[in-house]
Amino acid sequence: MQDAYVRAYEHLHDFEGRARFSTWLTRIAVNEAFARVRRGKRFDTLDSFTEEPFMSTTRASSPEQQTSDVEIRGLLEKAVAALPEDFRMVFVLRAVEGMSGAEVAECLGIAEETVKTRLFRARRRLREMLVESIEPALPSIYEFHLSRCDRVVAAVLHRIGGRRRPSA
């Protein structure tokens, strides 16, 4: 992003005002990213960074919720990274960056209808990938085995005033 900002500053005199400044700047950032890919440079993956305090949410949450959020974020990052590049660029600009369809179309140099189609297909693929990744865990959601079952039965009987009979 710093390189993109430097490029934008260097070419600020080229900004003609035909588009919004944010769209022009995003297009420079997209071009810079393409240039880096062409040069074969590798970026660090998101996994290599530790969770920074500025990334935390403003609401207080339990450790369980925080762990769940990290796991969900990891699943989403993996699924988005697995999207074809054309779909991923549209999805990130629309869904993550919050740009309009027209802005994305202008940034990527494609028709707005193409943006809509790619976004629809990206969302469909994300849904499919997320379902595939969580489906193996579904049978274990409501596991109810032995000691846990005994504890629950004992607690229920205690609350309704009954006594639990000893197991034979």
GIJODA-V598401 format. One record per helix or strand of 3 or more residues. SS is the DSSP state (~ for helix, > for strand). FROM is the first residue (numbers start at 1). LEN is the number of residues. Records with the same first field share a line. If there is no record, write none. Layout:
# GIJODA-V598401
SS=FROM-LEN  FROM-LEN
This chain:
# GIJODA-V598401
~=2-9  12-3  21-18  46-3  53-3  63-20  85-12  101-8  112-24  138-3  146-14
